[in-house]
Amino acid sequence: MSQGDRTRVAAYALCVDEAGRVLLCRMAPSIIAGEVWTLPGGGLQFGEAPEAAVLRELDEETGQGGEIVRLVEVTDRLLRLDSRPGTVHAIRIVYEVRVRGGSLRDEAEGTTDACSWLTIEEARQLNLNDLARRALDLLVARRS
């Protein structure tokens, strides 16, 4: 491990509505350039359970309340960021979450700046990060 290396654990919500649309969030330009879309979610706070974090992040980023249906997968990757020294070991926990109310709204002054329910075809036209692309692939495979 070199100076600046760190581990980041984050939980994400894979939400699909009755029409088969998926809920995605656009990352704020202060976080990443290029209108990148991802699943709602984010980093765990110290001492926070992943199940609590995913529901908190869903509410913060989309205004939606939800309930966890199941664990979809846990993945990890190593990232080098231009903005800071070292490597980030990103551990990503993805849950299938059923939306249970709330009013869809964009996050103000957060890590995302827009959210939307999109068909898989519409979502594939966007600039998706690897997490969102993988989630869509899993949805398509599950329907086959």
N, C-alpha and C positions, 0 to 999 in steps of 0.2 A: 504494500500500500504506500502510495506517495502522498505528500502533503496536499491537501485539498480534496482527496478522495472522500466520498461519502455514500451512504445508502439512503435511498428515498423509497418509502413504502406508500403506495397509493391504492385507492379503491375506486372502481368505476362501475357505472350502471348501464347495462344493456337493456333498454326499455323498448318494447314492441307493442303497438296498440292493436285494437281489434281489426283494423284495416291492413295490418302487416307493415305499417310504417315504423321507422326507427327514430328515436330521439337523439339528435346530435347537437353539439355546441361548437361555435367558432371560437378559436383561441384569440385572445386580444392581441393587437399588434405590439403591445409592450412586452409580450411574452415571446411571440414568434411572428415573423413577417410572412406574408403570402396567403392570407385567408385559409389557414389550416383548420380543419374540422376534426373533432374527436368525440368520444363518449363523455357524458357528464361524469365528473368525478375529480378526485384530486388527493393530495397528500393527507395522511393521517396526522392528527395532532398528538402530542406526547400523551400516552396512556389511553388513547381512544381506540376502541375496538373497530376493526375493519367494517363490520356490519353497520355500526353507528356512523362511521365516516362516509360510507357510500350514500346513505340516506340524507345526511347533512349536506353533502356536496350536491346531490340531486336538487334539493330544495334551494340552496344558495344560487346555483347556476341556472335553474329553469323555473323555479316557483312551484315545482311539482312535488307532491308527497308520494311516498311509495312503500311497498313491502317487498322484502327479499323473497324470491321464489326458490333460487338455488345458486350455488357456486358454479360458475361457468368454467373458469380456469385461472391459474396463477402462472404468470410468465415473468421473465426478467430479461434485462439487456443492459449493456454498458454503454454509457453516453459520454461524449466529450463535448462540453459546452464552450463556445467562444467567450461567453461572458464571465467565466470563472475558471481558475486553475483546477486541475485534477479531473478525475473520472467519477461519474455518478453511476452507482449500481441501482437501477430502477427496478423495483419489484412491484408488479402490477396485478392486482386482484380484481377479477371481473365477476360481477354478480348479475344474474337475470333479475330484474326488478319490475314488478307490476305497479304501474302508476295508479294511485288511489286518491285523486283529487288535487286541488290547487289550481292556480291560474298560470298558464304559460307566460313567462316574462323573461326578458334578457337580464343577465347579471350586470349590475352597475359597478364600475370601477373594480373589477375582479380579474381573474385569469382568463375568463371568457367574456365575449361581448354580444353574443347572439345565440339563440337556440331555435330549433325548428324540428317538427315531425316531417320526415321525408320518406318517400318510397325508396326501396333499395336502388332502383334505377336512377332516381334523382340524386341519391347520396353518392353513387359511383361517379357522377359527373363532377363532384366537388374534389378539392384538394384535401384528401383524408390523410391523417397520420397513420402509422403502421397499426396502432391499436384499433382504430375504427375500421380499417381495411380488414383486419383479421376478424373482427366481430361480424362484419357483413358476410365474409366467407363462411363463418360458422353458421349464421342464419340460413344462408342459401343451402349449405350442406344438410342442415337439419330438415329443410323442407323437401329435399330430394328423396 
